[in-house]
Amino acid sequence: MTKAQRRAIQNYRSRLGERGLARFEVLGRDTDRDLIRSLARRLAEDTPEALALRMTVSQSITHEPPPKGGILSALRRSPLVNSDLDLARPHEEAREVNF
């Protein structure tokens, strides 16, 4: 490998590091190649879907139950958290029903 090729690879890997990514080698079955590549591609994204996939795969591998408080944390992330909504309903007397 020439000096220019080594420098290009070093620059490429440093740019990956700046984005929080790392290059590594994985051993697996040849039939799983596309699956592992698509999984790695999806996990490299910084999206809520990638976070959910990461949690699902981690729980599947470690066989741990999902953490408690998932609904509460979802409600806390809601865009309506600090909005001043008036959810009180006016109290009305019951209506008369004739049978």
SEPA-238892 format. One record per atom (N, C-alpha, C): residue number from 1; atom name; x, y, z. Coordinates in steps of 0.001 Angstrom, whole numbers. Layout:
N
<nr NUM | atom CA | X X | Y Y | Z Z> $
...
//
This chain:
99
<nr 1 | atom N | X 841 | Y -1165 | Z 0> $
<nr 1 | atom CA | X 0 | Y 0 | Z 0> $
<nr 1 | atom C | X 898 | Y 1244 | Z 0> $
<nr 2 | atom N | X 551 | Y 2203 | Z -814> $
<nr 2 | atom CA | X 1372 | Y 3410 | Z -908> $
<nr 2 | atom C | X 1078 | Y 4354 | Z 253> $
<nr 3 | atom N | X 1939 | Y 5334 | Z 380> $
<nr 3 | atom CA | X 1788 | Y 6309 | Z 1464> $
<nr 3 | atom C | X 477 | Y 7088 | Z 1305> $
<nr 4 | atom N | X 106 | Y 7418 | Z 91> $
<nr 4 | atom CA | X -1136 | Y 8158 | Z -161> $
<nr 4 | atom C | X -2357 | Y 7320 | Z 222> $
<nr 5 | atom N | X -2331 | Y 6030 | Z -57> $
<nr 5 | atom CA | X -3449 | Y 5152 | Z 296> $
<nr 5 | atom C | X -3589 | Y 5038 | Z 1812> $
<nr 6 | atom N | X -2462 | Y 4902 | Z 2502> $
<nr 6 | atom CA | X -2505 | Y 4816 | Z 3972> $
<nr 6 | atom C | X -3055 | Y 6104 | Z 4575> $
<nr 7 | atom N | X -2626 | Y 7236 | Z 4030> $
<nr 7 | atom CA | X -3103 | Y 8530 | Z 4522> $
<nr 7 | atom C | X -4605 | Y 8685 | Z 4247> $
<nr 8 | atom N | X -5075 | Y 8223 | Z 3090> $
<nr 8 | atom CA | X -6500 | Y 8299 | Z 2764> $
<nr 8 | atom C | X -7319 | Y 7460 | Z 3735> $
<nr 9 | atom N | X -6838 | Y 6267 | Z 4041> $
<nr 9 | atom CA | X -7539 | Y 5398 | Z 4995> $
<nr 9 | atom C | X -7541 | Y 6024 | Z 6377> $
<nr 10 | atom N | X -6413 | Y 6591 | Z 6783> $
<nr 10 | atom CA | X -6331 | Y 7235 | Z 8100> $
<nr 10 | atom C | X -7285 | Y 8428 | Z 8182> $
<nr 11 | atom N | X -7366 | Y 9221 | Z 7124> $
<nr 11 | atom CA | X -8278 | Y 10358 | Z 7099> $
<nr 11 | atom C | X -9737 | Y 9886 | Z 7153> $
<nr 12 | atom N | X -10041 | Y 8836 | Z 6399> $
<nr 12 | atom CA | X -11404 | Y 8292 | Z 6385> $
<nr 12 | atom C | X -11801 | Y 7808 | Z 7780> $
<nr 13 | atom N | X -10922 | Y 7085 | Z 8454> $
<nr 13 | atom CA | X -11232 | Y 6557 | Z 9783> $
<nr 13 | atom C | X -11323 | Y 7675 | Z 10812> $
<nr 14 | atom N | X -10540 | Y 8729 | Z 10660> $
<nr 14 | atom CA | X -10643 | Y 9850 | Z 11604> $
<nr 14 | atom C | X -11967 | Y 10593 | Z 11405> $
<nr 15 | atom N | X -12422 | Y 10702 | Z 10149> $
<nr 15 | atom CA | X -13736 | Y 11314 | Z 9915> $
<nr 15 | atom C | X -14853 | Y 10466 | Z 10510> $
<nr 16 | atom N | X -14721 | Y 9147 | Z 10416> $
<nr 16 | atom CA | X -15696 | Y 8260 | Z 11056> $
<nr 16 | atom C | X -15705 | Y 8478 | Z 12566> $
<nr 17 | atom N | X -14535 | Y 8603 | Z 13146> $
<nr 17 | atom CA | X -14418 | Y 8823 | Z 14589> $
<nr 17 | atom C | X -15068 | Y 10128 | Z 15015> $
<nr 18 | atom N | X -14963 | Y 11155 | Z 14198> $
<nr 18 | atom CA | X -15598 | Y 12435 | Z 14513> $
<nr 18 | atom C | X -17121 | Y 12302 | Z 14533> $
<nr 19 | atom N | X -17646 | Y 11397 | Z 13729> $
<nr 19 | atom CA | X -19093 | Y 11169 | Z 13702> $
<nr 19 | atom C | X -19531 | Y 10168 | Z 14765> $
<nr 20 | atom N | X -18566 | Y 9656 | Z 15554> $
<nr 20 | atom CA | X -18901 | Y 8701 | Z 16603> $
<nr 20 | atom C | X -18994 | Y 7268 | Z 16106> $
<nr 21 | atom N | X -18438 | Y 7007 | Z 14946> $
<nr 21 | atom CA | X -18483 | Y 5668 | Z 14361> $
<nr 21 | atom C | X -17107 | Y 5027 | Z 14427> $
<nr 22 | atom N | X -17103 | Y 3703 | Z 14426> $
<nr 22 | atom CA | X -15846 | Y 2958 | Z 14420> $
<nr 22 | atom C | X -15975 | Y 1822 | Z 13412> $
<nr 23 | atom N | X -14866 | Y 1472 | Z 12826> $
<nr 23 | atom CA | X -14836 | Y 372 | Z 11871> $
<nr 23 | atom C | X -14306 | Y -846 | Z 12594> $
<nr 24 | atom N | X -14995 | Y -1985 | Z 12449> $
<nr 24 | atom CA | X -14523 | Y -3214 | Z 13070> $
<nr 24 | atom C | X -14948 | Y -4401 | Z 12235> $
<nr 25 | atom N | X -14310 | Y -5509 | Z 12493> $
<nr 25 | atom CA | X -14543 | Y -6728 | Z 11724> $
<nr 25 | atom C | X -15409 | Y -7670 | Z 12543> $
<nr 26 | atom N | X -16326 | Y -8328 | Z 11860> $
<nr 26 | atom CA | X -17249 | Y -9252 | Z 12514> $
<nr 26 | atom C | X -17188 | Y -10587 | Z 11781> $
<nr 27 | atom N | X -17149 | Y -11666 | Z 12542> $
<nr 27 | atom CA | X -17205 | Y -12992 | Z 11945> $
<nr 27 | atom C | X -18632 | Y -13503 | Z 12028> $
<nr 28 | atom N | X -19101 | Y -14076 | Z 10939> $
<nr 28 | atom CA | X -20451 | Y -14608 | Z 10921> $
<nr 28 | atom C | X -20642 | Y -15493 | Z 9713> $
<nr 29 | atom N | X -21817 | Y -16052 | Z 9631> $
<nr 29 | atom CA | X -22141 | Y -16899 | Z 8483> $
<nr 29 | atom C | X -22291 | Y -16063 | Z 7225> $
<nr 30 | atom N | X -21936 | Y -16646 | Z 6116> $
<nr 30 | atom CA | X -22021 | Y -15946 | Z 4843> $
<nr 30 | atom C | X -23467 | Y -15590 | Z 4517> $
<nr 31 | atom N | X -24407 | Y -16428 | Z 4957> $
<nr 31 | atom CA | X -25820 | Y -16169 | Z 4676> $
<nr 31 | atom C | X -26355 | Y -14969 | Z 5460> $
<nr 32 | atom N | X -25660 | Y -14580 | Z 6537> $
<nr 32 | atom CA | X -26102 | Y -13448 | Z 7359> $
<nr 32 | atom C | X -25434 | Y -12132 | Z 6967> $
<nr 33 | atom N | X -24655 | Y -12146 | Z 5935> $
<nr 33 | atom CA | X -23894 | Y -10957 | Z 5539> $
<nr 33 | atom C | X -24798 | Y -9747 | Z 5317> $
<nr 34 | atom N | X -25846 | Y -9895 | Z 4520> $
<nr 34 | atom CA | X -26734 | Y -8765 | Z 4234> $
<nr 34 | atom C | X -27474 | Y -8305 | Z 5487> $
<nr 35 | atom N | X -27879 | Y -9253 | Z 6324> $
<nr 35 | atom CA | X -28568 | Y -8919 | Z 7562> $
<nr 35 | atom C | X -27674 | Y -8097 | Z 8481> $
<nr 36 | atom N | X -26440 | Y -8526 | Z 8661> $
<nr 36 | atom CA | X -25518 | Y -7826 | Z 9557> $
<nr 36 | atom C | X -25172 | Y -6449 | Z 9004> $
<nr 37 | atom N | X -24996 | Y -6350 | Z 7702> $
<nr 37 | atom CA | X -24691 | Y -5050 | Z 7109> $
<nr 37 | atom C | X -25867 | Y -4088 | Z 7256> $
<nr 38 | atom N | X -27086 | Y -4576 | Z 7015> $
<nr 38 | atom CA | X -28246 | Y -3685 | Z 7150> $
<nr 38 | atom C | X -28471 | Y -3303 | Z 8608> $
<nr 39 | atom N | X -28219 | Y -4236 | Z 9526> $
<nr 39 | atom CA | X -28330 | Y -3931 | Z 10955> $
<nr 39 | atom C | X -27304 | Y -2874 | Z 11352> $
<nr 40 | atom N | X -26077 | Y -3023 | Z 10917> $
<nr 40 | atom CA | X -25029 | Y -2051 | Z 11235> $
<nr 40 | atom C | X -25355 | Y -690 | Z 10631> $
<nr 41 | atom N | X -25871 | Y -678 | Z 9418> $
<nr 41 | atom CA | X -26226 | Y 583 | Z 8755> $
<nr 41 | atom C | X -27330 | Y 1298 | Z 9536> $
<nr 42 | atom N | X -28336 | Y 531 | Z 9973> $
<nr 42 | atom CA | X -29457 | Y 1114 | Z 10716> $
<nr 42 | atom C | X -29003 | Y 1610 | Z 12084> $
<nr 43 | atom N | X -28129 | Y 858 | Z 12760> $
<nr 43 | atom CA | X -27642 | Y 1269 | Z 14078> $
<nr 43 | atom C | X -26743 | Y 2495 | Z 14003> $
<nr 44 | atom N | X -26105 | Y 2733 | Z 12857> $
<nr 44 | atom CA | X -25223 | Y 3888 | Z 12695> $
<nr 44 | atom C | X -26006 | Y 5189 | Z 12588> $
<nr 45 | atom N | X -27289 | Y 5095 | Z 12274> $
<nr 45 | atom CA | X -28119 | Y 6294 | Z 12179> $
<nr 45 | atom C | X -28421 | Y 6815 | Z 13580> $
<nr 46 | atom N | X -28640 | Y 8089 | Z 13674> $
<nr 46 | atom CA | X -28967 | Y 8704 | Z 14967> $
<nr 46 | atom C | X -30458 | Y 9038 | Z 14973> $
<nr 47 | atom N | X -31289 | Y 7999 | Z 14983> $
<nr 47 | atom CA | X -32736 | Y 8186 | Z 14920> $
<nr 47 | atom C | X -33400 | Y 7433 | Z 16068> $
<nr 48 | atom N | X -34644 | Y 7783 | Z 16378> $
<nr 48 | atom CA | X -35378 | Y 7031 | Z 17405> $
<nr 48 | atom C | X -35560 | Y 5553 | Z 17021> $
<nr 49 | atom N | X -35697 | Y 5282 | Z 15731> $
<nr 49 | atom CA | X -35829 | Y 3896 | Z 15287> $
<nr 49 | atom C | X -34560 | Y 3105 | Z 15577> $
<nr 50 | atom N | X -33408 | Y 3734 | Z 15392> $
<nr 50 | atom CA | X -32134 | Y 3064 | Z 15691> $
<nr 50 | atom C | X -32010 | Y 2795 | Z 17184> $
<nr 51 | atom N | X -32468 | Y 3738 | Z 17998> $
<nr 51 | atom CA | X -32433 | Y 3545 | Z 19446> $
<nr 51 | atom C | X -33338 | Y 2380 | Z 19858> $
<nr 52 | atom N | X -34534 | Y 2323 | Z 19274> $
<nr 52 | atom CA | X -35455 | Y 1223 | Z 19586> $
<nr 52 | atom C | X -34879 | Y -113 | Z 19136> $
<nr 53 | atom N | X -34262 | Y -148 | Z 17959> $
<nr 53 | atom CA | X -33642 | Y -1373 | Z 17459> $
<nr 53 | atom C | X -32489 | Y -1801 | Z 18361> $
<nr 54 | atom N | X -31682 | Y -839 | Z 18797> $
<nr 54 | atom CA | X -30559 | Y -1124 | Z 19684> $
<nr 54 | atom C | X -31049 | Y -1737 | Z 20990> $
<nr 55 | atom N | X -32117 | Y -1179 | Z 21554> $
<nr 55 | atom CA | X -32660 | Y -1701 | Z 22805> $
<nr 55 | atom C | X -33230 | Y -3105 | Z 22608> $
<nr 56 | atom N | X -33922 | Y -3328 | Z 21496> $
<nr 56 | atom CA | X -34513 | Y -4632 | Z 21221> $
<nr 56 | atom C | X -33440 | Y -5704 | Z 21064> $
<nr 57 | atom N | X -32399 | Y -5395 | Z 20302> $
<nr 57 | atom CA | X -31320 | Y -6370 | Z 20101> $
<nr 57 | atom C | X -30599 | Y -6627 | Z 21416> $
<nr 58 | atom N | X -30342 | Y -5588 | Z 22193> $
<nr 58 | atom CA | X -29656 | Y -5760 | Z 23475> $
<nr 58 | atom C | X -30472 | Y -6632 | Z 24422> $
<nr 59 | atom N | X -31772 | Y -6390 | Z 24500> $
<nr 59 | atom CA | X -32627 | Y -7188 | Z 25377> $
<nr 59 | atom C | X -32707 | Y -8630 | Z 24890> $
<nr 60 | atom N | X -32717 | Y -8813 | Z 23588> $
<nr 60 | atom CA | X -32778 | Y -10157 | Z 23029> $
<nr 60 | atom C | X -31516 | Y -10951 | Z 23344> $
<nr 61 | atom N | X -30381 | Y -10293 | Z 23333> $
<nr 61 | atom CA | X -29114 | Y -10972 | Z 23581> $
<nr 61 | atom C | X -28912 | Y -11241 | Z 25063> $
<nr 62 | atom N | X -29245 | Y -10261 | Z 25903> $
<nr 62 | atom CA | X -29002 | Y -10414 | Z 27335> $
<nr 62 | atom C | X -30141 | Y -11121 | Z 28056> $
<nr 63 | atom N | X -31282 | Y -11285 | Z 27419> $
<nr 63 | atom CA | X -32470 | Y -11928 | Z 27997> $
<nr 63 | atom C | X -32955 | Y -11209 | Z 29245> $
<nr 64 | atom N | X -32761 | Y -9912 | Z 29293> $
<nr 64 | atom CA | X -33247 | Y -9120 | Z 30421> $
<nr 64 | atom C | X -34622 | Y -8560 | Z 30081> $
<nr 65 | atom N | X -35477 | Y -8402 | Z 31081> $
<nr 65 | atom CA | X -36781 | Y -7800 | Z 30801> $
<nr 65 | atom C | X -36608 | Y -6322 | Z 30438> $
<nr 66 | atom N | X -37549 | Y -5767 | Z 29709> $
<nr 66 | atom CA | X -37427 | Y -4347 | Z 29361> $
<nr 66 | atom C | X -37457 | Y -3487 | Z 30618> $
<nr 67 | atom N | X -36777 | Y -2367 | Z 30602> $
<nr 67 | atom CA | X -36748 | Y -1513 | Z 31789> $
<nr 67 | atom C | X -38134 | Y -963 | Z 32099> $
<nr 68 | atom N | X -38410 | Y -798 | Z 33383> $
<nr 68 | atom CA | X -39698 | Y -255 | Z 33801> $
<nr 68 | atom C | X -39715 | Y 1246 | Z 33566> $
<nr 69 | atom N | X -40910 | Y 1777 | Z 33451> $
<nr 69 | atom CA | X -41058 | Y 3220 | Z 33279> $
<nr 69 | atom C | X -41064 | Y 3649 | Z 31833> $
<nr 70 | atom N | X -41266 | Y 2728 | Z 30916> $
<nr 70 | atom CA | X -41260 | Y 3083 | Z 29500> $
<nr 70 | atom C | X -42408 | Y 3996 | Z 29128> $
<nr 71 | atom N | X -43570 | Y 3744 | Z 29683> $
<nr 71 | atom CA | X -44725 | Y 4585 | Z 29379> $
<nr 71 | atom C | X -44521 | Y 5971 | Z 29980> $
<nr 72 | atom N | X -44026 | Y 6011 | Z 31207> $
<nr 72 | atom CA | X -43793 | Y 7293 | Z 31864> $
<nr 72 | atom C | X -42767 | Y 8118 | Z 31100> $
<nr 73 | atom N | X -41698 | Y 7501 | Z 30652> $
<nr 73 | atom CA | X -40686 | Y 8259 | Z 29911> $
<nr 73 | atom C | X -41241 | Y 8731 | Z 28566> $
<nr 74 | atom N | X -42097 | Y 7944 | Z 27942> $
<nr 74 | atom CA | X -42719 | Y 8371 | Z 26682> $
<nr 74 | atom C | X -43636 | Y 9567 | Z 26919> $
<nr 75 | atom N | X -44380 | Y 9542 | Z 28015> $
<nr 75 | atom CA | X -45251 | Y 10676 | Z 28323> $
<nr 75 | atom C | X -44429 | Y 11932 | Z 28626> $
<nr 76 | atom N | X -43287 | Y 11757 | Z 29255> $
<nr 76 | atom CA | X -42434 | Y 12904 | Z 29559> $
<nr 76 | atom C | X -41802 | Y 13503 | Z 28309> $
<nr 77 | atom N | X -41628 | Y 12694 | Z 27267> $
<nr 77 | atom CA | X -41070 | Y 13193 | Z 26007> $
<nr 77 | atom C | X -42135 | Y 13827 | Z 25128> $
<nr 78 | atom N | X -43375 | Y 13754 | Z 25535> $
<nr 78 | atom CA | X -44483 | Y 14259 | Z 24736> $
<nr 78 | atom C | X -44349 | Y 15760 | Z 24498> $
<nr 79 | atom N | X -44734 | Y 16239 | Z 23326> $
<nr 79 | atom CA | X -44665 | Y 17681 | Z 23067> $
<nr 79 | atom C | X -45674 | Y 18475 | Z 23894> $
<nr 80 | atom N | X -46620 | Y 17811 | Z 24521> $
<nr 80 | atom CA | X -47625 | Y 18503 | Z 25318> $
<nr 80 | atom C | X -47237 | Y 18655 | Z 26780> $
<nr 81 | atom N | X -45996 | Y 18313 | Z 27143> $
<nr 81 | atom CA | X -45589 | Y 18305 | Z 28541> $
<nr 81 | atom C | X -45765 | Y 19668 | Z 29199> $
<nr 82 | atom N | X -45234 | Y 20708 | Z 28627> $
<nr 82 | atom CA | X -45300 | Y 22024 | Z 29257> $
<nr 82 | atom C | X -46307 | Y 22954 | Z 28600> $
<nr 83 | atom N | X -47207 | Y 22404 | Z 27822> $
<nr 83 | atom CA | X -48232 | Y 23254 | Z 27234> $
<nr 83 | atom C | X -49319 | Y 23481 | Z 28278> $
<nr 84 | atom N | X -49895 | Y 24635 | Z 28253> $
<nr 84 | atom CA | X -50895 | Y 25002 | Z 29259> $
<nr 84 | atom C | X -52290 | Y 24595 | Z 28782> $
<nr 85 | atom N | X -52541 | Y 23317 | Z 28759> $
<nr 85 | atom CA | X -53849 | Y 22825 | Z 28358> $
<nr 85 | atom C | X -54778 | Y 22809 | Z 29566> $
<nr 86 | atom N | X -55997 | Y 23240 | Z 29359> $
<nr 86 | atom CA | X -56995 | Y 23175 | Z 30412> $
<nr 86 | atom C | X -57849 | Y 21944 | Z 30142> $
<nr 87 | atom N | X -57577 | Y 20885 | Z 30874> $
<nr 87 | atom CA | X -58274 | Y 19624 | Z 30650> $
<nr 87 | atom C | X -59458 | Y 19430 | Z 31598> $
<nr 88 | atom N | X -59774 | Y 20444 | Z 32378> $
<nr 88 | atom CA | X -60907 | Y 20338 | Z 33309> $
<nr 88 | atom C | X -62209 | Y 20419 | Z 32523> $
<nr 89 | atom N | X -63162 | Y 19575 | Z 32907> $
<nr 89 | atom CA | X -64470 | Y 19568 | Z 32256> $
<nr 89 | atom C | X -65477 | Y 20254 | Z 33167> $
<nr 90 | atom N | X -66402 | Y 20970 | Z 32599> $
<nr 90 | atom CA | X -67413 | Y 21611 | Z 33445> $
<nr 90 | atom C | X -68333 | Y 20550 | Z 34055> $
<nr 91 | atom N | X -68691 | Y 20768 | Z 35300> $
<nr 91 | atom CA | X -69565 | Y 19822 | Z 35995> $
<nr 91 | atom C | X -71014 | Y 20176 | Z 35689> $
<nr 92 | atom N | X -71748 | Y 19234 | Z 35157> $
<nr 92 | atom CA | X -73158 | Y 19458 | Z 34838> $
<nr 92 | atom C | X -73991 | Y 18448 | Z 35603> $
<nr 93 | atom N | X -75159 | Y 18890 | Z 35996> $
<nr 93 | atom CA | X -76078 | Y 17998 | Z 36692> $
<nr 93 | atom C | X -76562 | Y 16929 | Z 35729> $
<nr 94 | atom N | X -76932 | Y 15799 | Z 36279> $
<nr 94 | atom CA | X -77445 | Y 14703 | Z 35447> $
<nr 94 | atom C | X -78786 | Y 15100 | Z 34842> $
<nr 95 | atom N | X -79030 | Y 14671 | Z 33657> $
<nr 95 | atom CA | X -80312 | Y 15001 | Z 33024> $
<nr 95 | atom C | X -81368 | Y 13993 | Z 33443> $
<nr 96 | atom N | X -82577 | Y 14395 | Z 33343> $
<nr 96 | atom CA | X -83685 | Y 13514 | Z 33693> $
<nr 96 | atom C | X -84009 | Y 12626 | Z 32525> $
<nr 97 | atom N | X -84257 | Y 11382 | Z 32817> $
<nr 97 | atom CA | X -84588 | Y 10432 | Z 31773> $
<nr 97 | atom C | X -85968 | Y 9866 | Z 32109> $
<nr 98 | atom N | X -86895 | Y 9909 | Z 31186> $
<nr 98 | atom CA | X -88230 | Y 9357 | Z 31370> $
<nr 98 | atom C | X -88299 | Y 7981 | Z 30749> $
<nr 99 | atom N | X -88727 | Y 7021 | Z 31560> $
<nr 99 | atom CA | X -88862 | Y 5654 | Z 31025> $
<nr 99 | atom C | X -90297 | Y 5372 | Z 30699> $
//
